[in-house]
Amino acid sequence: MTSLRYEVRDRIAEIHLCHAPVNALDVDVLDGLISALERANADPDVRAVLLASGLPGRFCAGLDMKKLLQSTPARVHELLTKLYIKLYDAQFNLTKPSISVVSGAVRGGGMTVAISSDMIVAAQSATFGYPEIDVGVLPAIHYVHLPGIVGKHRAFDLLFTGRTFSAQEAHTMGLVTRLAPEGGLMEQARALAGMLADKPPQVLAMGRRAFVYANDNEYRRKVATAVEVFCNAAATLEAREGLSAFMQKRAPAWANAGDPR
């Protein structure tokens, strides 16, 4: 079964994640997503890209925790390289604007996927969160770009409490571009993409390239550190306990904290 659906309608490439039950991310899903973005970029008839979910009530739950628990350090590094670097490169190299269309729950690595686009259109009922710390890992990539979007202190709150927050709060702090009722979400996202598709394509491509370069903020230099931080955290006993507890639907039993240095 394919993990995504790709179609072009009205000059807009629509990429729908379809990895039941919760669009959890693994290497195959990320390979498919990156290939779909590259396909849209290579198609001269495509003027804008929508990234959405083909599953009701769930945009993306983040990394596949079961596979993460079973992965070797090398496999974890491969997964993070695709999520943090290869996906970013695919978005960075786009010559068309991209919009994430978010409904339901967006968590962890799903936040990385959503935030990789140029804009986020969210259902009013959508919820967001960075729960990694609660299972003993770290959302290290978001240390790089989230403070620049919502501010240092708000970013620390979201990343280190692991709390769930609403679409309205996400919109107020500047993480979400536009809100829409659940029933009109795709309609509003398609209207916005259509507005962009009507712009002169060469000028739009030049403008987008200038914009992403101006806002890169040395991402590629900083992201290598983020990958290492995640991999180091994932190799700890706390991560194994946290991931195991998550899979077993129980509270983690953290050992007495040692020296983290």
Residue pairs with C-beta under 8 A, 6 or more apart in sequence:
1 18
1 20
2 18
2 32
3 17
3 18
3 19
3 28
3 29
3 32
4 15
4 16
4 17
4 18
4 19
4 29
4 32
4 33
4 36
4 54
5 14
5 15
5 16
5 18
5 54
6 13
6 14
6 15
6 16
6 36
6 39
6 40
7 13
7 14
8 14
8 40
8 43
8 45
8 46
10 190
10 194
10 197
11 45
11 46
11 47
11 48
11 194
11 197
12 46
12 47
12 48
12 49
12 50
12 190
12 193
12 194
12 197
13 36
13 39
13 40
13 43
13 46
13 48
13 49
13 50
13 96
14 49
14 50
14 52
15 33
15 36
15 37
15 40
15 49
15 50
15 51
15 52
16 52
16 53
16 54
17 23
17 29
17 33
17 51
17 52
17 53
17 54
17 55
17 59
17 60
18 53
18 54
18 55
19 25
19 29
19 55
20 55
21 55
21 58
22 55
22 58
22 60
22 61
22 105
23 29
23 53
23 55
23 58
23 59
23 60
23 61
23 110
24 60
24 61
24 62
24 63
24 64
24 65
25 60
25 62
25 63
25 64
25 79
25 83
25 109
25 110
25 113
26 63
26 64
26 67
26 79
27 75
27 78
27 79
27 82
30 79
30 82
30 83
30 86
30 87
31 82
33 51
33 87
33 90
33 113
34 82
34 86
34 87
34 90
37 49
37 87
37 90
37 91
37 94
37 98
38 90
40 46
40 49
40 94
40 96
41 90
41 93
41 94
41 95
41 96
46 96
47 96
47 196
47 197
47 198
47 199
47 201
47 204
48 96
48 97
48 98
48 99
48 193
48 194
48 196
48 197
49 94
49 96
49 97
49 98
49 99
49 117
49 193
50 98
50 99
50 101
50 189
50 190
50 193
51 98
51 99
51 100
51 101
51 113
51 114
51 117
52 59
52 100
52 101
52 102
52 103
52 186
52 189
53 59
53 60
53 101
53 102
53 103
53 104
55 104
56 103
56 104
57 103
57 104
57 105
58 103
58 104
58 105
59 100
59 102
59 103
59 104
59 105
59 106
59 110
59 114
59 126
60 106
60 107
60 109
60 110
60 113
60 114
61 105
61 107
61 108
61 110
62 107
62 108
62 109
62 110
62 111
62 131
62 132
63 79
63 83
63 108
63 109
65 135
65 243
65 246
65 247
66 247
68 76
68 79
68 137
68 234
68 243
69 240
69 243
69 244
69 247
71 79
73 231
73 234
73 235
76 230
76 231
76 234
76 235
77 227
77 231
80 227
80 230
80 231
81 227
83 109
83 112
83 113
83 141
84 112
84 141
84 223
84 226
84 227
85 220
85 223
85 227
87 112
87 113
87 116
88 116
88 219
88 220
88 223
91 98
91 116
91 117
91 118
92 212
92 216
94 208
95 201
95 205
95 208
95 209
96 196
96 201
96 204
96 205
96 208
97 118
97 119
97 193
97 196
97 204
97 208
98 116
98 117
98 118
98 119
99 117
99 118
99 119
99 120
99 121
99 177
99 189
99 192
99 193
100 113
100 114
100 115
100 116
100 117
100 119
100 120
100 121
101 121
101 185
101 186
101 189
102 114
102 120
102 121
102 122
102 123
102 126
102 167
102 176
103 122
103 123
103 125
103 126
103 182
103 185
104 123
104 125
104 126
104 127
105 126
105 127
105 129
106 114
106 126
106 127
106 128
106 129
107 128
107 129
107 130
107 131
108 129
108 130
108 131
108 132
108 139
111 128
111 129
111 130
111 139
111 142
112 141
112 142
114 120
115 142
115 145
115 146
115 149
115 175
118 208
119 177
119 178
119 192
120 170
120 175
120 176
120 177
121 176
121 177
121 178
121 179
121 180
121 185
121 188
121 189
121 192
122 167
122 170
122 171
122 176
122 178
122 179
122 180
122 185
123 167
123 179
123 180
123 181
123 182
123 185
124 167
124 168
124 179
124 180
124 181
124 182
125 167
125 182
126 166
126 167
126 170
127 164
127 165
127 166
127 167
128 164
128 165
128 166
128 167
128 170
128 175
129 158
129 162
129 163
129 164
129 165
130 139
130 142
130 158
130 159
130 162
131 162
131 164
132 138
132 139
132 162
133 139
133 159
133 160
133 162
134 162
134 242
134 252
135 239
135 242
135 243
135 245
135 246
135 252
136 233
136 236
136 238
136 239
136 240
136 241
136 242
136 243
136 252
137 230
137 233
137 234
137 239
137 242
137 243
138 229
138 230
138 233
139 159
140 225
140 226
140 227
140 229
140 230
140 233
141 223
141 226
141 227
141 230
142 155
142 159
143 155
143 159
143 226
143 229
144 217
144 219
144 222
144 223
144 226
145 217
145 219
146 155
146 158
146 159
147 155
147 156
148 215
148 217
149 155
149 173
149 174
149 175
150 158
150 173
150 174
150 175
151 173
154 173
157 163
158 165
167 176
167 179
168 179
170 176
171 177
171 178
171 179
178 188
178 192
180 187
180 188
180 189
196 204
233 239
237 255
238 252
238 254
238 255
241 252
241 253
241 254
241 255
242 252
244 252
245 251
245 252
245 253
246 252
